[in-house]
Amino acid sequence: MEIVSIGLDAFKKVRQLYSEITEDLQKKKIKQWDLFYPNRFVIKEDIKEGNLFGIYEANQLAGAVALDTNSSKEYDKIQWGDFQGSPLIVHRLAVHPKFQGKGYGKTLLSYAEEFASKNRHTSIRLDVFSGNPSAVKLYEKAGYVKRGEIYFPFRKEPYKCFEKEIVS
């Protein structure tokens, strides 16, 4: 199982991936994503900046994650543990419903940690929708520490902020 950088040639596959994941979340009454997020502008920016990575199975995009150093302004309200280092931010880590339960989420998260270590980041930060218990559990089991909660516009439930120190 190889994780690869996603180029513009896979833009439609990424949009379809996120669309099908959003549809599945809605069916499960998890109001994490909708028609407005993640949108084509966010996806295209991730790809253009070289920040989007994916995992394929049988030539189908099974999951993706965006990695960069851009944090939301809401992150300023959090008491992070690594306040002098260089954190890597995880965005939109998601696995297609057809491939869930196969360890792809864990594999993408491990990739993010390796990426952080190789690129001399001192920690990883992320936020996860509190109404998505399986996603919250993924980060807790991987040793991420909850640092607080934030609210995003148009979202009624909070997002839990997690952090993990990277040891190089």
Secondary structure, 3 states (H helix, E strand, C coil): CCEEECCHHHHHHHHHHHHHHHHHHHHCCCCCCECCECCHHHHHHHHHCCCEEEEEECCEEEEEEEEECCCCHHHHHCCCCCCCCCEEEEEEEEECHHHCCCCHHHHHHHHHHHHHHHCCCCEEEEEEECCCHHHHHHHHHCCCEEEEEECCCCCCCCEEEEEEECCC
